[in-house]
Amino acid sequence: MKIAVVAANGKSGRLIVKEALDRGLDVTAVVRGQNKTAAKKAVIKDIMELTKDDLKGFDVVVDAFGTFSPDTLSQHSITLKHLCDILSGSKIRLLIVGGAGSLYVDKEHKTQLFNTPEFPKEYLPLAKAQGKALDELRKRDDVQWTFISPAADFQAEGERTGKYILAGEEFTLNSKNESVISYADYAIAMVDEIESGKHIKQRISVVRE
């Protein structure tokens, strides 16, 4: 299986690359500058400069793009649309590193986590930007996408436990009443989905067991 990880130099991207390589997958890092990942293959290009030819021949493309500064939050939608456009009509699957804020807190799927009073205000712009990107993605019938939301407490330096709970659209807590997952365990869930391909055109979520 041939995998391209876009924005692979980021913290989540590097761990996804490593997890995929450890399982024997053929991984190419797509990065803007120097390749800082464990992948020996790399495409050195800005995400917005990628073309259909750059991504042809891959089975899966992982979109690990993320930005946090207020003036660049629209890039979540812009870059995802670009990847969707160049993968449109192909069999290449697109897996997206998403956010937790757009998860639903009710079974009717009327209220999202970022609309609850407890949601931290400092993360609201990011959560809404990622939620907007997901809303736009849901309208695409021409792309084999899967959007994977982490737990609310997404820990870059958290331990790799090797265990996680796979959930769906609803905000899920573990047995300790926590919504937490490390980047390392998230990478395991991502590569599990890469290998299984069970959730095409769906949003799923993961939380530490």
Secondary structure, DSSP 4 states (H G I P E B T S, - for coil): -EEEEETTTSHHHHHHHHHHHHTT-EEEEEESSS--SS-SEEEE--GGG--HHHHTT-SEEEE-----SGGGTTHHHHHHHHHHHHHTTSS-EEEEE--STTSBSSTTS--BGGGSTTS-GGGHHHHHHHHHHHHHHHT-SSSEEEEEE--SEEETT----S-EEEE-SB----TTS--EEEHHHHHHHHHHHHHH---TTEEEEEEE-
